Amino acid sequence: MRRSLEEKAGQVVNDVNHEIEPSVYQRRWAILAVLCTSLMIVIIGNTSLNVALPTLSRELDASTTSLQWMVDAYSLVFAGLLFTAGTLGDRFGRKGALQAGLVVFLGGTVLASTADSASMVIASRAIMGVAAAFVMPSTLSILTNVFPAHERPKAIAVWAGISGGGAAIGPVASGFLLEHFYWGSVFLVNVPMILAALALGAVLVPKSKDPEEQPLDLVGAG
């Protein structure tokens, strides 16, 4: 009985996507948890700053223009590099792109939390935007690589739901932290999640890349 169930499960995996290894298939939902955590880091990083802008204006003597750039630096860099970063991840390795993005995001987060000027916050936010451009597409690429076709809609629905949840959690968490801690804590809220995603991702997430590599078109990507 047990053997027949195992054979059936293996057959389903092979029928839907022969590239999914049985060990990867068995831990696919744990992998999704890591991917969703990584996605939430990106979303919270984008939405958590808005509540802190009045405090940053007062503490860093930031002008209205500087405050606008603190918000826009992340979004502009993220949007500008999203396609290129996703292509690089598919070409050279999605797990590597995800892990590297999280490490850089951690560095940008710590730098922002210790900033002593508006320009330093802006630069830190730009660094976080670069990192986010590698993290977000990698999560979706890995998701489609570890889930068979018939389970992907459900997995993507969870992934998308986490995105909406992160957008709501960011401002709420920032408001709480500003009430009880210093302004830099709005950036540090992501640190525990980053460390967890790095540790669990190193163990759970499989290595993968596009088997049909296309020549890099950096001019077209830009």
C-alpha positions as CSV (number, residue, x, y, z in Angstrom):
1,M,0.0,0.0,0.0
2,R,2.7,2.5,1.0
3,R,4.8,1.6,-2.0
4,S,1.9,2.0,-4.4
5,L,1.2,5.5,-2.9
6,E,4.8,6.5,-3.3
7,E,4.8,5.2,-6.9
8,K,1.6,7.1,-7.6
9,A,3.0,10.3,-6.2
10,G,6.2,9.9,-8.2
11,Q,4.2,9.3,-11.3
12,V,2.1,12.4,-10.8
13,V,5.3,14.5,-10.4
14,N,6.8,13.0,-13.5
15,D,3.6,13.4,-15.6
16,V,3.2,17.0,-14.7
17,N,6.8,18.1,-14.7
18,H,9.6,15.5,-15.0
19,E,12.2,18.0,-13.7
20,I,10.8,18.1,-10.2
21,E,12.8,15.8,-8.0
22,P,10.8,13.8,-5.5
23,S,12.6,15.3,-2.5
24,V,11.9,18.8,-3.8
25,Y,8.2,17.9,-4.4
26,Q,7.8,16.7,-0.9
27,R,9.0,19.9,0.7
28,R,7.4,22.3,-1.9
29,W,5.1,23.9,0.7
30,A,8.0,24.6,3.0
31,I,9.8,26.1,0.1
32,L,6.7,28.3,-0.6
33,A,6.8,29.5,3.0
34,V,10.4,30.7,2.4
35,L,9.5,32.3,-0.9
36,C,6.5,34.1,0.7
37,T,8.6,35.4,3.5
38,S,11.1,36.7,1.0
39,L,8.3,38.4,-0.9
40,M,6.9,39.9,2.2
41,I,10.3,41.4,3.0
42,V,10.3,43.2,-0.3
43,I,6.7,44.5,0.1
44,I,7.2,45.6,3.7
45,G,10.4,47.4,2.6
46,N,8.4,49.4,0.1
47,T,5.4,50.3,2.4
48,S,6.9,50.7,5.9
49,L,8.6,54.0,5.3
50,N,5.5,56.2,4.7
51,V,4.5,56.3,8.3
52,A,8.0,57.4,9.4
53,L,8.3,60.3,7.0
54,P,7.3,63.0,9.6
55,T,9.8,61.6,12.1
56,L,12.6,61.5,9.5
57,S,11.8,65.1,8.5
58,R,12.3,66.1,12.1
59,E,15.2,63.9,13.1
60,L,17.3,64.3,9.9
61,D,16.1,67.8,9.0
62,A,15.0,66.4,5.6
63,S,13.4,68.6,3.1
64,T,10.2,67.6,1.2
65,T,12.2,66.8,-1.8
66,S,14.5,64.5,0.2
67,L,11.5,62.8,1.8
68,Q,10.1,62.1,-1.7
69,W,13.3,60.6,-2.8
70,M,13.4,58.4,0.2
71,V,10.2,56.9,-1.0
72,D,10.9,56.9,-4.7
73,A,14.5,55.7,-4.6
74,Y,13.4,52.2,-3.7
75,S,10.5,52.0,-6.2
76,L,12.4,53.5,-9.1
77,V,15.5,51.3,-8.8
78,F,13.3,48.2,-8.1
79,A,11.1,48.8,-11.2
80,G,14.1,49.7,-13.4
81,L,16.1,46.6,-12.6
82,L,13.3,44.1,-12.2
83,F,13.4,42.6,-15.7
84,T,17.2,42.5,-15.9
85,A,17.6,41.0,-12.4
86,G,15.0,38.3,-13.2
87,T,16.8,37.5,-16.4
88,L,20.1,37.2,-14.6
89,G,18.6,34.9,-12.0
90,D,17.1,32.6,-14.6
91,R,20.4,32.5,-16.4
92,F,22.9,32.1,-13.6
93,G,20.8,30.6,-10.8
94,R,17.6,31.5,-9.1
95,K,18.6,30.4,-5.6
96,G,21.8,32.4,-5.8
97,A,19.9,35.5,-7.0
98,L,17.4,35.1,-4.1
99,Q,20.1,34.6,-1.4
100,A,22.3,37.4,-2.8
101,G,19.3,39.7,-2.9
102,L,18.4,39.0,0.7
103,V,22.0,39.6,1.8
104,V,22.2,43.0,0.0
105,F,18.7,43.9,1.3
106,L,20.0,43.2,4.9
107,G,23.0,45.4,4.3
108,G,20.8,48.2,3.0
109,T,18.4,47.8,5.9
110,V,21.1,48.1,8.5
111,L,22.7,51.1,6.7
112,A,19.3,52.9,6.6
113,S,18.7,52.2,10.3
114,T,22.0,53.9,11.2
115,A,21.8,56.8,8.7
116,D,22.7,60.2,10.0
117,S,21.5,62.2,6.9
118,A,18.7,62.2,4.4
119,S,21.1,61.4,1.6
120,M,22.3,58.3,3.4
121,V,18.7,57.1,3.8
122,I,18.1,57.7,0.1
123,A,21.3,55.8,-0.9
124,S,20.3,52.9,1.5
125,R,16.8,52.8,0.0
126,A,18.3,52.6,-3.5
127,I,20.5,49.6,-2.4
128,M,17.4,47.9,-1.0
129,G,15.6,48.5,-4.4
130,V,18.5,46.8,-6.2
131,A,18.2,43.8,-3.8
132,A,14.4,43.7,-4.1
133,A,14.7,43.5,-7.9
134,F,16.6,40.2,-7.5
135,V,14.4,38.8,-4.7
136,M,10.9,39.2,-6.1
137,P,11.3,37.6,-9.6
138,S,13.4,34.8,-8.1
139,T,10.6,33.9,-5.7
140,L,8.1,33.4,-8.6
141,S,10.6,31.6,-10.8
142,I,11.4,29.1,-8.0
143,L,7.8,28.7,-7.2
144,T,7.0,27.6,-10.8
145,N,10.0,25.3,-10.7
146,V,9.0,23.4,-7.6
147,F,5.3,23.1,-8.1
148,P,3.7,20.9,-10.8
149,A,1.3,22.6,-13.2
150,H,-1.9,21.6,-11.4
151,E,-0.8,23.0,-8.1
152,R,0.7,26.3,-9.4
153,P,-2.5,28.3,-9.4
154,K,-3.0,27.6,-5.7
155,A,0.6,28.3,-4.9
156,I,0.6,31.6,-6.9
157,A,-2.6,32.6,-5.1
158,V,-0.9,32.2,-1.8
159,W,2.1,34.1,-3.1
160,A,-0.1,36.9,-4.3
161,G,-2.1,37.0,-1.1
162,I,1.1,37.4,0.9
163,S,2.0,40.4,-1.3
164,G,-1.3,42.1,-0.3
165,G,-0.7,41.2,3.4
166,G,2.8,42.6,3.4
167,A,1.4,45.9,2.0
168,A,-1.0,46.1,4.9
169,I,1.5,45.0,7.6
170,G,4.2,47.4,6.7
171,P,2.6,50.7,7.9
172,V,1.0,49.1,10.9
173,A,4.3,47.6,12.1
174,S,6.1,50.9,11.4
175,G,3.6,52.8,13.5
176,F,4.0,50.5,16.4
177,L,7.8,50.6,16.3
178,L,7.8,54.4,16.1
179,E,5.7,54.6,19.2
180,H,8.1,52.4,21.2
181,F,11.5,52.7,19.6
182,Y,13.7,55.1,17.6
183,W,13.0,55.9,13.9
184,G,15.6,53.4,12.6
185,S,13.5,50.5,13.9
186,V,11.1,50.9,10.9
187,F,13.9,49.5,8.8
188,L,15.0,46.8,11.2
189,V,11.6,45.2,11.3
190,N,12.6,43.1,8.3
191,V,15.9,41.8,9.9
192,P,14.4,38.7,11.6
193,M,12.5,37.7,8.5
194,I,15.6,38.2,6.3
195,L,17.7,36.0,8.6
196,A,15.0,33.3,8.7
197,A,14.6,33.4,4.9
198,L,18.4,33.1,4.4
199,A,18.8,30.2,6.8
200,L,15.8,28.2,5.7
201,G,16.3,29.0,2.0
202,A,19.9,27.7,2.2
203,V,18.5,24.3,3.3
204,L,15.2,24.1,1.5
205,V,15.3,25.9,-1.8
206,P,16.8,23.9,-4.6
207,K,19.2,25.3,-7.2
208,S,17.7,25.9,-10.6
209,K,18.1,28.0,-13.7
210,D,16.7,28.3,-17.2
211,P,17.8,25.2,-19.2
212,E,17.5,27.1,-22.4
213,E,19.9,30.0,-21.8
214,Q,19.4,33.0,-24.1
215,P,22.1,35.6,-24.9
216,L,22.1,38.5,-22.6
217,D,20.6,41.7,-24.1
218,L,21.6,44.3,-21.7
219,V,20.9,47.1,-24.1
220,G,17.4,45.9,-24.7
221,A,16.8,45.1,-21.0
222,G,17.8,48.7,-20.1
